[in-house]
Amino acid sequence: MLDSSLLELKREPIPGSNGWDKYDHPFQPRKVPMLKVSIPCWIRNAAAALGERYGAVTQRAREAGCSRQTVYDHAQRLLERATQHEPALDTLRAEVARLQAERDELQQRLQQSVVLGAEQLERFAVTSQAMGVSLRQAEELLETLLAPDRVPDHATLGRWTKAAGRRAGQVLAELDPLCVPAVRSLCVDEIFFGG
């Protein structure tokens, strides 16, 4: 444990130093100069100096309790710091412009594109088969529209059309008995009037 009398000693700076060096006692922390003016005060000082209003610098110096030269120095330092970041801002602005152009191009492509999900592909297969297009021809047609890894092979197209045929068969099984009277009447009309 430290002796309390050691801590109560008055610390004197090392002779010949500028006062910011370490003191002679090993337990004494080094003193660091503090910023005496806050950042908002710097900004207000810079605004007064850059605002070009007559008497603003003098008035601001009185309010801040500093010299007019300090107000001008704060304005100069603030401008220097702002210009240091200008190249980085230019790079970021260029990147933003590039990304905006890319986004606009992608949105334009999206407006012109046709979305072909699984349901649309299945419908294409069934419709093309109903029109008399073979499964291999339907596969080749899809290769013109889609990336090769997204094109279903002819066996998949065949399974889709077969499943659609089964569903259609179930619907027709229910509709056929209901349509028989109308078909008979239509047939008689066709025969009688010579169709």
BATOR-621489 format. One line per field, with one value per residue (C-alpha): residue in three letters; chain; x, y, z. Coordinates in steps of 0.02 Angstrom, whole numbers, plus 50000, padded with zeros to 5 digits. Each point is the difference from the previous one (the first is absolute). Example, Ala and Ser with C-alpha at 12.3 -4.5 7.8 and 13.67 -1.06 7.14 Angstrom:
// BATOR-621489
code = ALA / SER
unit = A / A
east = 50615 / 50069
north = 49775 / 50172
up = 50390 / 49967
//
This chain:
// BATOR-621489
code = MET / LEU / ASP / SER / SER / LEU / LEU / GLU / LEU / LYS / ARG / GLU / PRO / ILE / PRO / GLY / SER / ASN / GLY / TRP / ASP / LYS / TYR / ASP / HIS / PRO / PHE / GLN / PRO / ARG / LYS / VAL / PRO / MET / LEU / LYS / VAL / SER / ILE / PRO / CYS / TRP / ILE / ARG / ASN / ALA / ALA / ALA / ALA / LEU / GLY / GLU / ARG / TYR / GLY / ALA / VAL / THR / GLN / ARG / ALA / ARG / GLU / ALA / GLY / CYS / SER / ARG / GLN / THR / VAL / TYR / ASP / HIS / ALA / GLN / ARG / LEU / LEU / GLU / ARG / ALA / THR / GLN / HIS / GLU / PRO / ALA / LEU / ASP / THR / LEU / ARG / ALA / GLU / VAL / ALA / ARG / LEU / GLN / ALA / GLU / ARG / ASP / GLU / LEU / GLN / GLN / ARG / LEU / GLN / GLN / SER / VAL / VAL / LEU / GLY / ALA / GLU / GLN / LEU / GLU / ARG / PHE / ALA / VAL / THR / SER / GLN / ALA / MET / GLY / VAL / SER / LEU / ARG / GLN / ALA / GLU / GLU / LEU / LEU / GLU / THR / LEU / LEU / ALA / PRO / ASP / ARG / VAL / PRO / ASP / HIS / ALA / THR / LEU / GLY / ARG / TRP / THR / LYS / ALA / ALA / GLY / ARG / ARG / ALA / GLY / GLN / VAL / LEU / ALA / GLU / LEU / ASP / PRO / LEU / CYS / VAL / PRO / ALA / VAL / ARG / SER / LEU / CYS / VAL / ASP / GLU / ILE / PHE / PHE / GLY / GLY
unit = A / A / A / A / A / A / A / A / A / A / A / A / A / A / A / A / A / A / A / A / A / A / A / A / A / A / A / A / A / A / A / A / A / A / A / A / A / A / A / A / A / A / A / A / A / A / A / A / A / A / A / A / A / A / A / A / A / A / A / A / A / A / A / A / A / A / A / A / A / A / A / A / A / A / A / A / A / A / A / A / A / A / A / A / A / A / A / A / A / A / A / A / A / A / A / A / A / A / A / A / A / A / A / A / A / A / A / A / A / A / A / A / A / A / A / A / A / A / A / A / A / A / A / A / A / A / A / A / A / A / A / A / A / A / A / A / A / A / A / A / A / A / A / A / A / A / A / A / A / A / A / A / A / A / A / A / A / A / A / A / A / A / A / A / A / A / A / A / A / A / A / A / A / A / A / A / A / A / A / A / A / A / A / A / A / A / A / A / A / A / A / A / A / A / A
east = 50000 / 50062 / 50043 / 49876 / 50140 / 50076 / 49838 / 49987 / 50169 / 49994 / 50054 / 50122 / 50042 / 50171 / 50121 / 50025 / 49839 / 49855 / 49878 / 49918 / 50130 / 49977 / 50025 / 50137 / 49884 / 49962 / 49818 / 49957 / 49909 / 50063 / 49904 / 49922 / 49944 / 49812 / 49898 / 49939 / 49876 / 49855 / 49961 / 49836 / 50096 / 50125 / 49857 / 49920 / 50169 / 50024 / 49824 / 50034 / 50164 / 49930 / 49832 / 50068 / 49886 / 50084 / 50047 / 49954 / 50179 / 50021 / 49832 / 50036 / 50173 / 49919 / 49867 / 50128 / 50126 / 50140 / 50093 / 49944 / 50150 / 49939 / 49832 / 50090 / 50113 / 49849 / 49922 / 50163 / 50019 / 49819 / 50022 / 50161 / 49915 / 49853 / 50113 / 50098 / 49841 / 49956 / 50091 / 49912 / 49834 / 50034 / 50036 / 49839 / 49900 / 50069 / 49955 / 49823 / 49980 / 50061 / 49881 / 49854 / 50035 / 50011 / 49836 / 49914 / 50063 / 49940 / 49829 / 49986 / 50045 / 49873 / 49861 / 50042 / 50023 / 49875 / 50004 / 49997 / 49975 / 49955 / 49815 / 50033 / 50121 / 49871 / 49868 / 50120 / 50031 / 49814 / 49951 / 50141 / 49954 / 49817 / 50052 / 50095 / 50175 / 50106 / 50081 / 50176 / 49947 / 49922 / 50164 / 50096 / 49881 / 50027 / 50188 / 49982 / 49917 / 50084 / 50173 / 50053 / 49991 / 49818 / 49934 / 49902 / 50042 / 49872 / 49963 / 49947 / 49894 / 49920 / 49958 / 49919 / 49892 / 49950 / 49948 / 49901 / 49917 / 49946 / 49926 / 49910 / 49934 / 49922 / 49914 / 49938 / 49932 / 49885 / 49955 / 49964 / 49837 / 49938 / 50037 / 49922 / 49824 / 50074 / 50115 / 49854 / 49897 / 50148 / 50029 / 49819 / 50007 / 50158 / 49927 / 49835 / 50070 / 50148 / 50128
north = 50000 / 50175 / 50118 / 50145 / 50124 / 49956 / 50044 / 50167 / 50060 / 50147 / 49952 / 50115 / 49987 / 49936 / 50145 / 50059 / 49920 / 50092 / 49945 / 49861 / 49867 / 49867 / 50056 / 49928 / 49889 / 49833 / 49998 / 50170 / 49987 / 50101 / 50159 / 50018 / 50168 / 50015 / 50076 / 50162 / 50043 / 49882 / 49942 / 50098 / 50157 / 49967 / 49987 / 50160 / 50088 / 49936 / 50054 / 50175 / 50011 / 49928 / 50089 / 50166 / 50103 / 50158 / 49989 / 49815 / 49946 / 50131 / 49957 / 49813 / 50025 / 50094 / 49864 / 49859 / 50092 / 49984 / 50110 / 50042 / 49906 / 49843 / 50017 / 50014 / 49852 / 49892 / 50044 / 49956 / 49834 / 49954 / 50034 / 49898 / 49853 / 50011 / 50001 / 49850 / 49896 / 50068 / 49862 / 49865 / 50086 / 50010 / 49814 / 49963 / 50114 / 49910 / 49832 / 50061 / 50061 / 49832 / 49903 / 50111 / 49972 / 49812 / 50003 / 50097 / 49875 / 49852 / 50081 / 50026 / 49818 / 49945 / 50096 / 49911 / 49828 / 49859 / 49903 / 49814 / 49908 / 49817 / 50032 / 50096 / 49865 / 49866 / 50099 / 50024 / 49812 / 49958 / 50133 / 49956 / 49814 / 50043 / 50099 / 49850 / 50053 / 49853 / 49996 / 50015 / 50150 / 50081 / 49971 / 50084 / 50148 / 50023 / 49999 / 50161 / 50086 / 49930 / 49965 / 49820 / 49949 / 50059 / 49906 / 49845 / 49844 / 49917 / 49864 / 50134 / 50085 / 49831 / 49972 / 50172 / 49971 / 49826 / 50072 / 50137 / 49868 / 49902 / 50157 / 50043 / 49821 / 50017 / 50161 / 49925 / 49847 / 50118 / 50111 / 49867 / 49934 / 50178 / 50045 / 49847 / 50077 / 50157 / 49900 / 49891 / 50154 / 50079 / 49841 / 49993 / 50183 / 49971 / 49850 / 50086 / 50165 / 49920 / 50084
up = 50000 / 49960 / 50137 / 49999 / 50033 / 49830 / 49913 / 50088 / 49935 / 49884 / 49827 / 49911 / 49816 / 49947 / 49988 / 49820 / 49940 / 49920 / 50135 / 49897 / 50040 / 50131 / 50177 / 50107 / 50102 / 49913 / 50059 / 49930 / 49833 / 49854 / 49965 / 49829 / 49930 / 49989 / 49862 / 50075 / 49863 / 49963 / 49824 / 49988 / 50052 / 49859 / 49877 / 50062 / 49988 / 49823 / 49952 / 50063 / 49905 / 49838 / 50008 / 49937 / 50113 / 50060 / 50185 / 50017 / 50039 / 50136 / 50077 / 49995 / 50078 / 50146 / 50022 / 49997 / 50107 / 49872 / 49878 / 49824 / 49933 / 50090 / 49911 / 49832 / 50045 / 50041 / 49832 / 49910 / 50091 / 49968 / 49814 / 49997 / 50082 / 49882 / 49847 / 50067 / 49983 / 49827 / 49900 / 50101 / 49972 / 49813 / 49997 / 50095 / 49885 / 49848 / 50078 / 50038 / 49820 / 49933 / 50113 / 49952 / 49814 / 50031 / 50096 / 49860 / 49871 / 50105 / 50024 / 49813 / 49970 / 50129 / 49911 / 49837 / 50074 / 50016 / 50161 / 49969 / 50163 / 50021 / 49968 / 49838 / 49939 / 50033 / 49906 / 49854 / 49992 / 50003 / 49873 / 49879 / 50012 / 49967 / 49846 / 49932 / 50046 / 50054 / 50170 / 49927 / 49896 / 50154 / 50092 / 49858 / 50001 / 50186 / 49973 / 49901 / 50147 / 50155 / 50066 / 49965 / 50184 / 50011 / 49847 / 50051 / 49898 / 49887 / 50130 / 50126 / 49867 / 49965 / 50184 / 50008 / 49847 / 50061 / 50169 / 49912 / 49891 / 50155 / 50078 / 49838 / 49990 / 50173 / 49950 / 49835 / 50093 / 50096 / 49851 / 49868 / 50075 / 50021 / 49818 / 49916 / 49974 / 49923 / 49886 / 49939 / 49960 / 49910 / 49898 / 49944 / 49949 / 49901 / 49910 / 49963 / 49940 / 49912 / 50109
//
